[in-house]
Structure formats: structure tokens, C-alpha cells
Amino acid sequence: MSAMFVVTGTSIQYAQNKRNEGKAIRYSIDHWDRKMMERDKQLTGTKRGQVDDPIAPPEFKVNSAWKVYKSLRNDII
């Protein structure tokens, strides 16, 4: 029975570690954190990845969901 607890705990820890790319779990995520995670996803392709380059790549200008939303909205109206 205790072996099941060990296997389950290890499995959960492995899944969380894999999901968070080896970084600590984030608690109490507010609006600012969500925006920064969205920005990180646009820059690196993963929501936990970060870059130290102060200049964004050229693709960052055109991968915004708002531009797609605005263009779809203009086609409907």
C-alpha cells in the first residue's frame, strides 16, 4: 500500500516538473503574470521559457491574437 503512495507521488511530481519545464510551480497567478506568460509564449514558444535579449525578434510584431481578431471582426461587420 505504501508503494502505491510512493509511485503516485513520484508520478505526480514528474508530471508537474515536465509541465513546468523543470521550474518551480507558480502559485497565485494574477493578470500581470498571465500577460507575461503570454508574452514569453510569443517570444520563445513556451509559456515558461524566457529570453534575455532586449530586442524582440521580427516575428513578435505579427504573432498577436489581437490583429487576427480585428481582421476577423472587420470581415464580419
Protein Blocks (a to p, Z undefined) as FASTA:
>chain_A
ZZmmmmmmmmmmmmmmmmnnopacdehiafklmmmmmmmmmmnopakbccfbfbdcfklm
mmcfklmmmmmmmmmZZ
